[in-house]
């Protein structure tokens, strides 16, 4: 039986964009660089403080599944290609995960 991967070695990065094209471009770049196994893009409504005022925008949330070993490189790729002045780029490790799914992340991000 294969060794069960440790869930904490995998996680999800989050970022938002104001344009579906930007979201798609970032997702494709992460996948091409093998820094992500899966990127989900969904429309969201964001409310936030910015430059002394409360703002709201329709945005696209990217959920980027990868290994925590890829977090720094993936965050740098996002930062370099992101159109926002201060983009949201945050991540968290998984507390639990289906071992087969975690192995799949390893297989495709190798």
C-alpha positions in Angstrom: 0.0 0.0 0.0 1.4 3.4 -0.9 2.5 5.8 1.9 -0.3 8.2 2.8 0.7 11.8 2.1 0.6 14.3 5.0 -2.3 16.7 4.4 -0.3 19.7 5.8 2.1 19.4 2.9 -0.7 20.5 0.5 -3.0 23.5 0.5 -4.9 26.2 -1.3 -3.8 29.6 -2.4 -6.5 32.3 -2.9 -6.4 35.4 -5.2 -9.0 37.5 -6.8 -9.0 39.4 -10.1 -11.4 42.0 -11.5 -11.5 40.4 -14.9 -12.2 36.8 -16.1 -9.5 37.1 -18.7 -6.9 37.9 -16.0 -8.2 35.0 -13.9 -7.9 32.6 -16.8 -4.4 33.9 -17.7 -3.1 33.4 -14.1 -4.7 29.9 -13.9 -3.2 28.8 -17.2 0.3 30.2 -16.2 0.2 28.3 -12.9 -0.9 25.1 -14.6 1.7 25.4 -17.3 4.5 26.0 -14.7 3.2 22.9 -12.8 2.8 25.1 -9.7 -0.9 24.1 -9.4 -2.8 20.9 -9.9 -6.2 22.6 -10.2 -7.4 26.1 -10.3 -11.1 26.9 -9.8 -12.5 30.3 -10.8 -15.8 31.6 -9.5 -17.5 34.9 -9.5 -17.7 36.7 -6.2 -18.8 40.1 -4.8 -16.0 41.6 -2.7 -16.4 44.4 -0.1 -13.2 45.9 1.3 -11.4 49.0 2.6 -9.2 50.7 0.1 -7.5 54.1 0.3 -9.8 55.3 3.1 -13.1 54.2 1.7 -15.2 51.1 1.6 -15.4 49.7 -1.9 -17.2 46.8 -3.6 -16.5 45.1 -6.8 -17.5 42.0 -8.8 -14.4 39.8 -8.9 -13.2 36.3 -9.8 -11.9 34.2 -7.0 -9.2 31.7 -7.8 -8.8 28.6 -5.6 -5.4 27.2 -6.4 -4.7 23.6 -5.1 -1.0 22.7 -4.8 1.6 21.5 -2.5 2.9 24.0 0.2 6.4 23.5 -1.3 5.1 25.4 -4.3 3.4 28.3 -2.4 6.3 30.8 -2.7 6.9 30.2 -6.4 3.2 30.3 -7.2 2.7 33.5 -5.2 5.6 35.1 -7.0 4.1 34.1 -10.4 0.7 35.6 -9.4 2.3 38.8 -8.1 4.3 39.3 -11.2 1.3 38.9 -13.5 -1.5 40.4 -11.4 -2.9 43.7 -12.5 -3.8 44.9 -8.9 -1.6 47.3 -7.0 -1.9 45.1 -3.9 -3.4 41.8 -4.9 -4.8 39.3 -2.4 -2.5 36.3 -2.4 -3.0 34.2 0.7 -2.8 30.5 1.4 -3.5 27.8 3.9 -2.4 24.2 4.4 -5.0 21.5 4.4 -5.9 20.0 7.8 -7.1 16.8 6.1 -7.4 15.4 2.6 -8.2 12.3 0.6 -4.8 10.5 0.2 -5.5 9.7 -3.5 -6.3 13.4 -4.2 -3.1 14.5 -2.4 -1.1 12.0 -4.4 -2.7 13.4 -7.6 -1.4 16.9 -6.7 2.1 15.4 -6.5 1.7 13.6 -9.8 0.7 16.7 -11.8 2.9 19.2 -10.0 5.9 16.8 -9.7 
